[in-house]
Every structure is written in C-alpha cells, then in structure tokens.
Amino acid sequence: MDQRIDASVQADTQEVRTVLQDLISYQHWLDLVDHVELDETNDADPGPAYLVTLVAKIGPFARRKRLRMVRHEINESGATFARREIDGREHSTWVLGAHAEPGDPTTVSMRLAYGGGLWSDVLERVLEDQIREAVDSLALYVRRLA
C-alpha cells in the first residue's frame, strides 16, 4: 500500500512546513498517529528517532501498531519519516511523509506507505478518510500555534 493525498490547507505555508517537520506534532492533528515520543538516536539513524503508535479505527474497533521511526529526509517543504527498528529483526516498511507548497491556500502532499501483508481495502479506505480529515485539523493546529 502506498497512499498519496494532496489537499488544500487554509494556513500559512511556512507555519505548516514547521509542523510537518516535527513528527511529535502529528499526534495533535492526524488521527492515524495516536502517540509519539522521542527515542534514543542510534549512530546509524539519519535523523531523530521516535516511538510512534499508529491506530486505524473502524467503527468501535481499532488496530494499533507501535513502531520506531526516524526522520529519513527533511527539506524546506517538509519531512519524511521511515520505520527503522533496532532489534535486529526484519520488519515491514512504514513511511510517512508530508510536504507543503506555497499558495493560497497552501497545498499539502501526504504519503503513507506500508510494505506488510496485513493491510486490507477497508483499512486503506479508513486511512484515506483519516488523512483527508487531517487537513482541517492541521489548519486548526497551525492557527493555535501562531
């Protein structure tokens, strides 16, 4: 599964970019991200490390996944975070990225990629809905910070 969604956000582009570069902020505006905390950085990590709890809600049910992610890439427009466990075992790929381009309104491009086999069409639709709903939450979050 590799989901990409573009959306318009009614918020200042630079302020949106600052939020997108900080994975800890995602728990405040993206329902998929339930909790984020800093983790110790390993010498081989390309950027800061985080412990992230992801949740996909389907009615009264929720599927949770806790993983270690690092900031894999950062640039002026946003950042990409990738799963990087340090337990020596093989793990499914997880990538979460978000970037903002200037305009009126700001255009945000989000990407979530999962390389495992435990994903279904239902969860993919739920994920897409959560990302679309995050647009309004992101705008509100950025305005509260300003």
N, C-alpha and C positions, 0 to 999 in steps of 0.2 A: 504494500500500500504506500503510495506516495501522493499525498494530497497537497495541492497548491490552491490558495484562495486569495484573490485581490479584493480589497474593499476600500471604500472612502471613509475617512475619519475626520470629523469636524474638530480638529485640534492643530496647534502649531507644530509644524514638521520637526523642528529641532527638539522640542519637548517630547514628541512621540519617539524620535530616534533614541533619546536618552533612556526612556523607559524600555524600549526594545532591546537595548544593550545590557540590561540588568535582569538576569533570569529570576532573581528573587521577587521582582515586581509582578511577574506573570501570575502568581497566586492571587493577586488582587483584582485581576481583570479577565483572566482566561479560566473558565470553569474546568477545563481539562486538567489544569495544573492545580492540584489540591494543596500542596505544601512544598516549599523549597527552603533549604538551609545550606549554608556554606559547608564544604567538606575540606579536609586536608588536601592540598595540592601535591600530586606526585611529580617527581622530577621530569617525567616524560609527558606530563599534561601540557597541552598547548596554551591553556589559559586557566582561569579559576575553576575549581571543581565544586559541584553542588550535589546534594542528595535531594531527589525530586520524587514526589508521589503524584502519579497521574491517575485520573479517575474518569471513566466513561459511564455516564448514568443513563439507564434505560428504565423509565418508569421508576418503580420502587427498588430496582436492582442497580448495583454499581460494581464495576470491575476496576480494581486498583492494581497499580504496578509501581513498585518503588525501584528507582534506578539511580545510578551515579552518572552525572553528565558533566561535561566540561565545555567551556566556551571554545569552540573549534575555530571560529572565524569572527572577526569584528572589523567593521569599517565605518565610515562616516554615516551610512544609511541604516545600520542596524547590526545584528549579530546572528550567528548560527551556533547552536549548542548540539553536541552529539554525545551519545552514550559512550562511556569509557569506564568499564568496571576494572577493578584491580585485584580480583580474586583468582586470577589465573584460569578461569573457565571461559568457554565460548558463550556469547550472548547475542541475542537478536539486535539488529541495528535499530536505533531510535535517533531521529534527527528532528530538531525543532528550530526553525529559523523565522525571523521577521525583519523586514526592511521597510523603510518609509521613503517615499519620493515626494518632493515638494509640489505644491499645487493648492488650489482652493476648491475642494478640500484636499488634504493630504491623502496620498494613496499608500496603503499598507499591503504588502505582499507577505503572506504567511505560508510556511511549508511545514508539514509534518510527514515524516517518512518512517515506516515500520517495516522491518525485514523478517519478522517472525510469521509463523503459520497459524497463530491463534486469533486471527482477525476475521471478522465476518462483514457482510454487506450491511447488516443492521448497525454494527458498531461504526462502520465508515460513515453512514448517514448521520449518526449521532454526533460523531466528531465534526463533520462538516457543519452541522447546526450549531455546535458549541463555538466553532471558530467564527461563524457569521455573527452570532450573538455577542462575541467578544468585542466587536467593533464599537458598539455603543458603550460597553464597559470601559474599554481603553480610553475613549474620548472623555468620559466622566473622571476616570482615574487621573489622566493628564491634567484636566482642569482643576482637580482638587490639589494637585501638587504645585500648580502655578501660583 
